[in-house]
Every structure is written in C-alpha cells, then in structure tokens.
C-alpha cells in the first residue's frame, strides 16, 4: 500500500520536510516512489509547496495520506477539491 508522508531533511533542530509517496513498509527516509512537495515548518507562516495533480492522482489510485500530511493538504484546500470531484462523478 502506498502512503503519502513526510521525509525529514535538514540538520539537528532545523528540519524541513519533503512530501513523498512511498510504500508503507519502507523507512521514513528510505526509498520513495515520487516527491510531490515540500513543507518548511520553521518559516512564519509555514511554507508549503504541493503538486496538486500528483496528489490527486495518487489518492485516486488508493494512496493514504498520513495524519500530518492530511492536515497540511486540508489547509491548502486540496482535499476539498478531491472531495468535490468525487461527488461530481
């Protein structure tokens, strides 16, 4: 099963994250299928860049976002777009 989750980068006490699609059994910072965005929590406000088409593609294929990624996508309004697309079909 594929998961949409965060991959930690950066140094000690200065993390930033990439939003990636990876197999659920791989390590947090292990092999990924595709990098679909980035998240920097240290900036004010937090910086988020996400490839919306890639997120929609993988969620429609059955990938499950983790709790943290789901909240990030909800704040960006991407989950609402996915929900309205499913209802319109």
DSSP file (Angstrom, degrees, kcal/mol; ACC not computed):
  #  RESIDUE AA STRUCTURE BP1 BP2  ACC     N-H-->O    O-->H-N    N-H-->O    O-->H-N    TCO  KAPPA ALPHA  PHI   PSI    X-CA   Y-CA   Z-CA
    1    1 A X              0   0    0      0, 0.0    23,-2.7     0, 0.0     2,-0.3   0.000 360.0 360.0 360.0 140.6    0.0    0.0    0.0
    2    2 A X  E     -A   23   0A   0     21,-0.2    62,-2.1    22,-0.1     2,-0.4  -0.675 360.0-163.2 -90.5 143.3    1.2    3.5   -0.8
    3    3 A X  E     -Ab  22  64A   0     19,-3.2    19,-2.6    -2,-0.3     2,-0.7  -0.957  16.7-142.2-122.7 143.0    1.4    6.3    1.8
    4    4 A X  E     +Ab  21  65A   0     60,-1.9    62,-2.4    -2,-0.4     2,-0.2  -0.939  48.8 144.5-100.4 114.9    1.7   10.0    1.3
    5    5 A X  E     -A   20   0A   0     15,-2.4    15,-3.0    -2,-0.7     2,-0.3  -0.827  49.3 -84.6-145.6 178.2    4.0   11.1    4.1
    6    6 A X  E     -A   19   0A   0     -2,-0.2     2,-0.5    13,-0.2    13,-0.2  -0.729  25.2-157.5 -94.9 139.3    6.8   13.4    5.2
    7    7 A X  E     -A   18   0A   0     11,-2.6    11,-2.2    -2,-0.3     2,-0.3  -0.979  23.7-130.7-113.1 121.9   10.5   12.7    4.6
    8    8 A X  E     +A   17   0A   0     -2,-0.5     2,-0.2     9,-0.2     9,-0.2  -0.551  34.8 162.3 -81.9 132.6   12.7   14.6    7.1
    9    9 A X  E     +A   16   0A   0      7,-3.0     7,-1.9    -2,-0.3     2,-0.1  -0.778  30.4  62.3-131.5 178.4   15.7   16.6    5.8
   10   10 A X  E    S-A   15   0A   0     -2,-0.2     5,-0.2     5,-0.2     2,-0.2  -0.458  80.1 -60.6  98.4-172.3   17.8   19.4    7.3
   11   11 A X  E >  S-A   14   0A   0      3,-1.0     3,-2.0     1,-0.2     2,-0.1  -0.442  70.8 -56.5-106.2-179.7   20.0   19.5   10.3
   12   12 A X  T 3  S+     0   0    0      1,-0.3    -1,-0.2    -2,-0.2    -2,-0.0  -0.376 124.8   0.5 -59.6 129.1   19.5   18.9   14.0
   13   13 A X  T 3  S+     0   0    0     -2,-0.1    -1,-0.3    -3,-0.1    -3,-0.0   0.481 122.2  78.8  67.3   6.3   16.8   21.3   15.3
   14   14 A X  E <   +A   11   0A   0     -3,-2.0    -3,-1.0     2,-0.1     2,-0.1  -0.480  65.3 168.0-136.5  65.2   16.3   22.8   11.8
   15   15 A X  E     +A   10   0A   0     -5,-0.2    27,-0.4    -7,-0.0     2,-0.3  -0.432  14.7 177.5 -81.8 153.1   14.1   20.3   10.0
   16   16 A X  E     -A    9   0A   0     -7,-1.9    -7,-3.0    24,-0.1     2,-0.3  -0.951  18.2-142.7-141.6 160.8   12.3   20.7    6.7
   17   17 A X  E     -AC   8  39A   0     22,-3.1    22,-3.0    -2,-0.3     2,-0.4  -0.875   9.2-145.1-128.6 150.6   10.3   18.0    5.0
   18   18 A X  E     -AC   7  38A   0    -11,-2.2   -11,-2.6    -2,-0.3     2,-0.7  -0.938  24.1-131.3-107.8 139.0    9.5   16.7    1.6
   19   19 A X  E     +AC   6  37A   0     18,-1.9    17,-2.7    -2,-0.4    18,-1.1  -0.826  41.9 173.1 -89.2 120.4    6.1   15.3    0.9
   20   20 A X  E     -AC   5  35A   0    -15,-3.0   -15,-2.4    -2,-0.7     2,-0.5  -0.844  37.6-128.3-130.2 160.3    6.6   12.0   -0.8
   21   21 A X  E     +AC   4  34A   0     13,-2.8    12,-3.3    -2,-0.3    13,-1.3  -0.961  44.3 158.2-106.4 123.8    4.7    8.9   -2.0
   22   22 A X  E     -A    3   0A   0    -19,-2.6   -19,-3.2    -2,-0.5    10,-0.1  -0.955  47.9 -89.5-143.5 158.8    6.3    5.8   -0.6
   23   23 A X  E >   -A    2   0A   0      8,-0.3     3,-1.5    -2,-0.3   -21,-0.2  -0.467  40.0-123.4 -65.6 142.4    5.5    2.2    0.1
   24   24 A X  T 3  S+     0   0    0    -23,-2.7    -1,-0.1     1,-0.3   -22,-0.1   0.726 107.8  56.9 -63.6 -22.1    4.1    1.8    3.7
   25   25 A X  T 3  S+     0   0    0    -24,-0.2    -1,-0.3     2,-0.0     2,-0.1   0.569  87.6  95.4 -89.1  -8.8    6.8   -0.7    4.6
   26   26 A X  S <  S-     0   0    0     -3,-1.5    -4,-0.1     1,-0.1     6,-0.0  -0.347  84.3 -92.0 -80.7 164.3    9.8    1.4    3.8
   27   27 A X    >   -     0   0    0      1,-0.1     3,-1.5    -2,-0.1    -1,-0.1  -0.244  38.9-105.1 -68.9 161.7   11.7    3.6    6.3
   28   28 A X  T 3  S+     0   0    0      1,-0.3    -1,-0.1   -21,-0.0    -2,-0.1   0.897 122.2  27.8 -55.7 -44.4   10.8    7.2    6.9
   29   29 A X  T 3  S+     0   0    0    -22,-0.1    -1,-0.3     3,-0.0     3,-0.1   0.084 106.8 105.5-106.0  22.3   13.8    8.5    5.0
   30   30 A X  S <  S-     0   0    0     -3,-1.5     2,-0.1     1,-0.2    -4,-0.1   0.194  79.5 -29.9 -85.6-154.7   14.1    5.5    2.7
   31   31 A X        -     0   0    0      1,-0.0    -8,-0.3     2,-0.0     2,-0.3  -0.340  62.0-161.3 -65.6 136.9   13.3    4.8   -1.0
   32   32 A X        -     0   0    0    -10,-0.1   -10,-0.2     1,-0.1     3,-0.1  -0.845  24.5-144.2-120.4 157.1   10.3    6.8   -2.4
   33   33 A X  S    S-     0   0    0    -12,-3.3     2,-0.3     1,-0.3   -11,-0.2   0.900  84.0 -15.9 -80.9 -47.6    8.1    6.5   -5.4
   34   34 A X  E     -C   21   0A   0    -13,-1.3   -13,-2.8    20,-0.0     2,-0.6  -0.979  55.9-128.4-158.4 145.3    7.8   10.2   -6.1
   35   35 A X  E     +C   20   0A   0     -2,-0.3   -15,-0.2   -15,-0.2     3,-0.1  -0.871  28.9 172.6 -94.1 124.4    8.4   13.5   -4.4
   36   36 A X  E     -     0   0A   0    -17,-2.7    15,-2.9    -2,-0.6     2,-0.3   0.361  54.9 -25.1-118.6   4.6    5.3   15.7   -4.7
   37   37 A X  E     -CD  19  50A   0    -18,-1.1   -18,-1.9    13,-0.2     2,-0.3  -0.990  54.1-111.0 173.5-176.0    6.0   18.7   -2.5
   38   38 A X  E     -CD  18  49A   0     11,-2.6    11,-2.4   -20,-0.3     2,-0.4  -0.979  12.9-161.6-143.8 156.4    7.8   20.3    0.4
   39   39 A X  E     -CD  17  48A   0    -22,-3.0   -22,-3.1    -2,-0.3     2,-0.5  -0.982   3.1-173.6-142.4 123.4    7.0   21.6    3.8
   40   40 A X  E >   - D   0  47A   0      7,-2.8     7,-1.9    -2,-0.4     3,-0.7  -0.910   2.6-179.5-120.2 101.9    9.1   24.0    5.9
   41   41 A X  T 3  S+     0   0    0     -2,-0.5     5,-0.1   -26,-0.2    -1,-0.1   0.617  72.7  70.4 -76.9 -11.7    7.6   24.5    9.4
   42   42 A X  T 3  S+     0   0    0    -27,-0.4    -1,-0.2     5,-0.1     2,-0.1   0.704  81.0  83.7 -82.5 -19.7   10.3   26.9   10.6
   43   43 A X  S <  S-     0   0    0     -3,-0.7     2,-0.5     4,-0.1    -3,-0.0  -0.432  92.5 -97.4 -78.9 160.0    9.2   29.9    8.4
   44   44 A X  S    S+     0   0    0      1,-0.1     2,-0.1    -2,-0.1    -2,-0.1  -0.939 116.8  20.2-120.8 109.3    6.4   32.1    9.6
   45   45 A X  S    S-     0   0    0     -2,-0.5    -1,-0.1    -4,-0.1    -3,-0.1   0.639 116.0-101.4 -74.1 166.9    3.9   31.2    8.2
   46   46 A X        -     0   0    0     -2,-0.1     2,-0.4    -5,-0.1    -5,-0.2  -0.271  35.0-124.6 -58.9 136.6    4.9   27.6    7.3
   47   47 A X  E     +D   40   0A   0     -7,-1.9    -7,-2.8     2,-0.0     2,-0.4  -0.717  32.1 178.1 -87.7 129.1    5.9   27.2    3.7
   48   48 A X  E     +D   39   0A   0     -2,-0.4     2,-0.4    -9,-0.2    -9,-0.2  -0.995  10.3 177.6-134.1 128.3    4.1   24.5    1.7
   49   49 A X  E     +D   38   0A   0    -11,-2.4   -11,-2.6    -2,-0.4     2,-0.4  -0.994  13.2 173.5-127.9 124.1    4.5   23.7   -2.0
   50   50 A X  E     -D   37   0A   0     -2,-0.4     2,-1.0   -13,-0.2   -13,-0.2  -0.992  35.6-131.4-135.7 138.4    2.5   20.8   -3.3
   51   51 A X     >  -     0   0    0    -15,-2.9     4,-2.0    -2,-0.4     3,-0.2  -0.779  25.3-166.1 -84.3 101.0    1.9   19.3   -6.8
   52   52 A X  H  > S+     0   0    0     -2,-1.0     4,-2.7     1,-0.2     5,-0.2   0.874  82.0  53.7 -62.5 -40.9   -1.9   19.1   -6.7
   53   53 A X  H  > S+     0   0    0      1,-0.2     4,-2.4     2,-0.2    -1,-0.2   0.905 109.4  48.7 -62.2 -40.3   -2.2   16.9   -9.8
   54   54 A X  H  > S+     0   0    0      2,-0.2     4,-2.5     1,-0.2     5,-0.2   0.906 111.6  49.5 -66.5 -40.7    0.2   14.3   -8.4
   55   55 A X  H  X S+     0   0    0     -4,-2.0     4,-2.5     1,-0.2     5,-0.3   0.943 112.8  46.9 -62.3 -47.3   -1.6   14.3   -5.0
   56   56 A X  H  X S+     0   0    0     -4,-2.7     4,-2.2     1,-0.2    -2,-0.2   0.896 111.8  52.0 -61.6 -40.5   -5.0   13.8   -6.8
   57   57 A X  H  X S+     0   0    0     -4,-2.4     4,-1.2    -5,-0.2    -1,-0.2   0.944 113.3  42.4 -61.3 -49.4   -3.5   11.1   -9.0
   58   58 A X  H  <>S+     0   0    0     -4,-2.5     5,-2.8     1,-0.2     4,-0.4   0.866 113.8  50.5 -71.3 -35.5   -2.1    9.0   -6.1
   59   59 A X  H ><5S+     0   0    0     -4,-2.5     3,-1.1    -5,-0.2    -1,-0.2   0.896 109.3  51.8 -68.1 -37.6   -5.1    9.5   -3.8
   60   60 A X  H 3<5S+     0   0    0     -4,-2.2    -1,-0.2    -5,-0.3    -2,-0.2   0.795 107.3  54.1 -67.2 -25.9   -7.4    8.3   -6.7
   61   61 A X  T 3<5S-     0   0    0     -4,-1.2    -1,-0.2    -5,-0.2    -2,-0.2   0.522 130.9 -94.3 -83.5  -6.3   -5.1    5.3   -7.0
   62   62 A X  T < 5S+     0   0    0     -3,-1.1    -3,-0.2    -4,-0.4     2,-0.1   0.501  70.2 151.8 111.1   4.7   -5.6    4.4   -3.3
   63   63 A X      < -     0   0    0     -5,-2.8     2,-0.5    -6,-0.1    -1,-0.3  -0.458  35.8-141.6 -69.5 141.4   -2.7    6.1   -1.6
   64   64 A X  E     -b    3   0A   0    -62,-2.1   -60,-1.9    -2,-0.1     2,-0.2  -0.909   7.6-138.8-107.8 123.6   -3.4    7.0    2.0
   65   65 A X  E     -b    4   0A   0     -2,-0.5   -60,-0.2   -62,-0.2   -44,-0.0  -0.533  23.7-116.3 -76.2 147.5   -2.0   10.3    3.4
   66   66 A X     >  -     0   0    0    -62,-2.4     4,-2.7    -2,-0.2     5,-0.2  -0.257  34.6 -97.8 -71.8 170.4   -0.7   10.2    7.0
   67   67 A X  H  > S+     0   0    0      1,-0.2     4,-1.9     2,-0.2     5,-0.1   0.911 123.9  46.7 -58.5 -45.3   -2.4   12.3    9.6
   68   68 A X  H  > S+     0   0    0      2,-0.2     4,-1.9     1,-0.2    -1,-0.2   0.920 114.1  46.5 -65.5 -44.8    0.1   15.2    9.4
   69   69 A X  H  > S+     0   0    0    -65,-0.2     4,-2.8     1,-0.2     5,-0.2   0.878 109.4  56.0 -65.6 -37.0    0.0   15.3    5.6
   70   70 A X  H  X S+     0   0    0     -4,-2.7     4,-2.1     1,-0.2    -1,-0.2   0.907 107.9  47.7 -62.0 -41.1   -3.8   15.1    5.6
   71   71 A X  H  X S+     0   0    0     -4,-1.9     4,-1.9     2,-0.2    -1,-0.2   0.872 111.9  50.3 -68.6 -35.4   -3.9   18.2    7.8
   72   72 A X  H  X S+     0   0    0     -4,-1.9     4,-1.5     2,-0.2    -2,-0.2   0.932 112.2  46.8 -64.8 -45.8   -1.4   20.0    5.5
   73   73 A X  H  X>S+     0   0    0     -4,-2.8     5,-1.8     1,-0.2     6,-0.8   0.850 110.1  53.8 -65.7 -34.3   -3.5   19.1    2.4
   74   74 A X  H ><5S+     0   0    0     -4,-2.1     3,-0.7    -5,-0.2    -1,-0.2   0.908 107.5  50.0 -65.9 -41.6   -6.7   20.2    4.2
   75   75 A X  H 3<5S+     0   0    0     -4,-1.9    -1,-0.2     1,-0.2    -2,-0.2   0.823 110.5  50.6 -65.6 -30.9   -5.2   23.7    5.0
   76   76 A X  H 3<5S-     0   0    0     -4,-1.5    -1,-0.2    -5,-0.1    -2,-0.2   0.611 112.8-121.4 -81.4 -12.9   -4.1   24.0    1.3
   77   77 A X  T <X5S+     0   0    0     -4,-0.8     4,-1.2    -3,-0.7    -3,-0.2   0.563  78.1 121.1  85.7   9.1   -7.7   23.1    0.2
   78   78 A X  H  >< +     0   0    0     -5,-1.8     4,-2.0     2,-0.2    -4,-0.2   0.882  69.7  54.5 -74.5 -38.4   -6.6   20.1   -1.9
   79   79 A X  H  > S+     0   0    0     -6,-0.8     4,-2.3     1,-0.2    -1,-0.2   0.859 105.3  54.5 -64.9 -34.2   -8.7   17.6    0.0
   80   80 A X  H  > S+     0   0    0     -7,-0.3     4,-2.5     2,-0.2    -1,-0.2   0.902 107.3  50.4 -64.6 -39.8  -11.8   19.7   -0.7
   81   81 A X  H  X S+     0   0    0     -4,-1.2     4,-2.0     2,-0.2    -2,-0.2   0.903 111.1  48.5 -63.4 -41.3  -11.1   19.7   -4.4
   82   82 A X  H  X S+     0   0    0     -4,-2.0     4,-2.0     2,-0.2    -2,-0.2   0.911 111.6  50.0 -64.0 -42.6  -10.7   15.9   -4.3
   83   83 A X  H  X S+     0   0    0     -4,-2.3     4,-2.0     1,-0.2    -2,-0.2   0.911 110.8  48.0 -63.9 -43.6  -14.0   15.5   -2.4
   84   84 A X  H  X S+     0   0    0     -4,-2.5     4,-1.7     1,-0.2    -1,-0.2   0.856 109.9  53.5 -68.3 -32.9  -15.9   17.7   -4.8
   85   85 A X  H  X S+     0   0    0     -4,-2.0     4,-0.9     2,-0.2    -1,-0.2   0.902 108.6  49.4 -65.8 -40.4  -14.5   15.8   -7.8
   86   86 A X  H  < S+     0   0    0     -4,-2.0     3,-0.5     1,-0.2    -2,-0.2   0.894 112.0  48.4 -65.8 -38.6  -15.7   12.5   -6.3
   87   87 A X  H  < S+     0   0    0     -4,-2.0    -1,-0.2     1,-0.2    -2,-0.2   0.829 107.0  56.0 -70.6 -30.8  -19.2   13.9   -5.7
   88   88 A X  H  <        0   0    0     -4,-1.7    -1,-0.2     1,-0.2    -2,-0.2   0.701 360.0 360.0 -75.7 -17.6  -19.5   15.3   -9.2
   89   89 A X     <        0   0    0     -4,-0.9    -1,-0.2    -3,-0.5    -2,-0.1   0.477 360.0 360.0 -76.9 360.0  -18.8   11.9  -10.8
